[in-house]
Amino acid sequence: MLDLDKQGLEELSEKSEIVNNFKEEVVKANNDEFVVDWISREEEQKQYEEVMYEKGLNQGKEQGLSQGKQEGIEQTKIDVAKEMLELNMDLETISKVTKLAKDQIESLRN
């Protein structure tokens, strides 16, 4: 991209008809209410999409953390039930302590 200040652009546009025509079109666009409104809406849409993306990303992280926490709790219950089985505790007691179903506890014996 050209790195020109306003004065540099003026000097370049005086030397080049193409640059001068381009400059005039940019000035027209900057003064056209329809173009300015359209660009403003485009910018607003882009900002909205960025906000929604961030919101979705944050929701995904929260859901992932919540799911991971729940899976950790379930794994802890299973680990406790296995230890209780090793201590030859009865299924009724293990079920009451861990809140696991008796058939699920029974399947842990293997």
Secondary structure, DSSP 8 states (H G I E B T S, - for coil): -----HHHHHHHHHH-HHHHHHHHHHHHHHH-HHHHHHHHHHHHHHHHHHHHHHHHHHHHHHHHHHHHHHHHHHHHHHHHHHHHHHTT--HHHHHHHH---HHHHHHTT-
